[in-house]
Amino acid sequence: MKYVFLLLVCALVLYNGCIKYTITSPDNNTKGKVSLQIDKTNAPQNVVRVIAYLSRTNYATLSGELNLLDSSSAQITFNDVPAGTWHLKVDALTADSLVVYSGEADVQVNDGFTTQVNLTLVPTGNGKGSIYIFVRWGTGSNWIDYSLNPIFTSNDNPTFPNQVSTSKVIYDNGKYRMWYMCTYNGGRNNVWYAESLDGIHWQNKFTYPVFASGNTGSWDDYGVAPGSIIKDGNKYLMYYTGWRSIYGVWQIGLAESNDGITWLRYPNPILKADSSSNFKIGVTSVLKINGKYYMYYTSSPLGYYDNMRINLAISSDGINWTRYPANPVLKPTESWEGVGINFPAVIYDNNHFIMIYNNTDRTKLGIANSDDGINWKKSLTPTFTTRDTQKKWEQAAYPFLTKFGNEYWLYYTGTPPSSSDKGEICFAKSLKLY
């Protein structure tokens, strides 16, 4: 039987117990620490030893070994490793010292953020910092869940809300900017703002929300949720979902800003609900491609909130929208999806649309691709599940997908077991989506 081993590498720099990030010249004498943590419990039965090698030109090769049967530890640790780029090789051996699985990768500490390298062990027939390596067996996911999740919690907001969720991130003027939702008693929500230098470590910037519910009597006077924030020329556009009561209709609104902080909302919804299949509609992604705006939103009928479908609306100006006449563009077809799919996160990458979305119970994320943004081809299996998370969250919801450089970044809301109302913002990354 063949097994797939996923090796996760995180480069961390530690100062007085706080995690920071830096880089130093490989030509100096700074040293770091390399630690491999191995999931012994789920290792294949024929693997009894794991040996790791670190090699580099003009340096002696370093090696470390872990006996999965005898050792009480689950780590291989290299101390005082000179800073720079090293070649990592990991072998998994049987009791007869036969190498049955092996994998290799270059380990590099990057400036300003945590580096995570995905290495697959297959059957055989830099700067100053520490490197943490986590070995998992047979998950099948391309995603590397950040080992220190969550990256932003309710405690990071000055009002200590019930949960923080629905993060939307862009890179703008040398920093990462995040708009996220706070949820309070009674299901009231508003939008807050945070900044980061690396996309992982965030600082809430204000003691008040940057976008709150509308004035009493308005269509969005009970709660608002960020759906998509895009920078269109010199202005920022926020497409958001608003509602007047927890059990009432959801509709989609638009606000504009010159700085992403002070917002001017349009007085009326730009996409309205109705009394039939679109009783609750919520926007989660808006893209501008070749002068045309694409809005992806979910809808559910009155009395059937879980029966959500993914829809498309198109606009030439970002304000006036036309629903695609053959909606929905995506609906549940696989057993793991449940009775509805929702919260689509869409990017445009290499002339291709890519969507990640939630299943009904928010334990799995599906993936689909399209040439035109209308006709979609779904993967038959999930791309990311709660089993792939470091904390084994009960839910992994509200995905937001983006791409920086050659890496795909996934922000999602993780929910602890038996605490569906206590979400925290988490992070994962991947070098490939398929």
Buried (B, 14 or more C-beta within 10 A) or exposed (E): EEBBBBBBBBBBBEEEEEEEBEBBEBEEEBEBBBBBBBBBEEBBEBBBBBBBBBBBEEEEEBBBEBEBEEBEEBEBBBEEBBBBEBBBBBBBBBEEEEEBBBBBBEBBBBEEBBBBBBBEBBBEEBBBBBBBBBBBBEBEBBBBBBBBBBBBBBEBBEEEBBBBBBBBBBEEEEEBBBBBBBBBEEBBBBBBBBBBBBBBBBEBEEEEBBBBBBEEEBBBBBBBBBBBBBBEEEEBBBBBBBBBEEEEBBBBBBBBBEEBBEBEBEEEBBBEBEEEBBBBBBBBBBBBEEEEBBBBBBBBBBEEBEBBBBBBBBBEEBEEBEBBEEBBBBBBEBEBBBEBBBBBBBBBBEEEBBBBBBBBBBBBBBBBBBEEBBEBEBEEEBBBBBBBBBBEBBBBBBBBBBBEEEBBBBBBBBBBEEBEEBBBBBBBBBEEBE
